[in-house]
Amino acid sequence: MRIINTGDVSLTDVAFQLGYAELSVFSRQFKSWFGITPTEWKDSSKVLVT
């Protein structure tokens, strides 16, 4: 999920680019795949990078 880690693109834009009509649907699906929300993923990637 490199696109989430860039910080230049909002999670809403990521969801739309992946074909989701709503961020909430993307967030639920993301959590089912990875066990955390896209926001948690994005926040954890900031810790790893800095």
C-alpha positions in Angstrom: 0.0 0.0 0.0 2.7 2.4 -1.0 0.1 5.0 -2.2 -1.1 5.3 1.4 2.4 5.8 2.7 3.3 8.7 0.4 1.2 11.2 2.4 0.4 13.2 -0.7 -2.9 11.5 -1.4 -5.9 11.4 0.9 -7.4 8.1 1.9 -10.6 9.2 0.1 -8.6 9.6 -3.1 -7.0 6.2 -2.6 -10.4 4.6 -2.1 -11.7 6.2 -5.3 -8.6 5.2 -7.3 -9.2 1.6 -6.2 -12.8 1.7 -7.3 -14.6 2.2 -4.0 -17.5 4.7 -4.0 -17.1 5.5 -0.3 -14.2 5.7 2.1 -16.0 3.8 4.7 -16.4 0.7 2.5 -12.7 0.8 1.6 -11.8 1.2 5.3 -13.9 -1.9 6.3 -12.4 -4.0 3.5 -8.8 -2.8 4.3 -9.3 -3.7 8.0 -10.5 -7.2 7.1 -7.4 -7.7 4.9 -4.7 -6.2 7.2 -6.3 -6.1 10.7 -5.9 -2.3 11.0 -7.6 0.7 9.4 -6.0 2.6 6.6 -5.5 5.5 9.1 -3.7 3.2 11.5 -1.6 1.9 8.6 -0.7 5.4 7.6 0.2 6.5 11.1 2.3 3.4 11.7 4.2 4.0 8.5 5.2 7.5 9.7 6.8 5.9 12.8 8.7 3.4 10.7 10.0 6.1 8.3 11.1 8.7 10.9 
